[in-house]
Amino acid sequence: MDVMLDQDEVELLSGLLRNALADLREEIYHTETAAYKTDLKMDEALLKGLLIKFSAAVPVHQG
């Protein structure tokens, strides 16, 4: 799937992903249930992957 975003959209989504990652790390730290912690760590890996993709993306400028 291809999604075309402008620079402002990339910056906004990157910021939201970074905030979500920070919140998730805090939740992982406070989680006591091993199975849930494992699930959260899988989500953390997905978020990190998305951030890498966004940092490598070249935004399309419109207009």
C-alpha positions in Angstrom: 0.0 0.0 0.0 1.3 3.5 -0.9 0.3 6.6 1.1 1.3 10.0 0.0 1.9 12.5 2.7 3.2 16.1 2.8 5.9 17.2 5.2 3.5 18.5 7.8 1.6 15.2 7.8 4.8 13.2 8.2 6.0 15.4 11.0 2.6 15.2 12.8 2.4 11.4 12.5 6.1 11.0 13.5 5.4 13.0 16.7 2.3 11.0 17.5 4.2 7.8 17.0 7.1 9.0 19.3 4.5 10.0 22.0 2.8 6.6 21.7 6.1 4.9 22.0 7.0 6.8 25.1 3.6 6.0 26.7 3.9 2.4 25.7 7.4 2.1 27.3 6.0 3.5 30.5 3.1 0.9 30.4 5.6 -1.9 29.7 7.6 -0.8 32.8 4.6 -0.9 35.0 3.0 -4.1 33.7 3.3 -7.1 35.9 1.6 -9.7 33.8 4.2 -11.5 31.6 1.9 -12.3 28.7 0.6 -8.7 28.5 4.1 -7.4 28.8 5.1 -9.6 25.8 2.2 -8.2 23.8 3.2 -4.7 24.6 6.7 -5.3 23.6 5.5 -6.6 20.2 3.5 -3.4 19.8 6.7 -1.5 20.8 8.6 -3.2 18.0 5.9 -2.3 15.5 5.9 1.3 16.6 9.7 1.4 16.2 9.4 0.0 12.8 6.9 2.6 11.8 9.1 5.4 13.1 12.0 4.0 11.0 9.8 4.0 7.9 8.7 7.6 8.6 12.2 8.8 9.1 13.3 7.3 5.8 10.3 8.6 3.9 10.7 11.4 1.4 7.5 13.5 1.6 5.7 14.5 -1.5 5.3 18.3 -1.8 2.0 19.4 -3.3 1.3 22.6 -5.1 
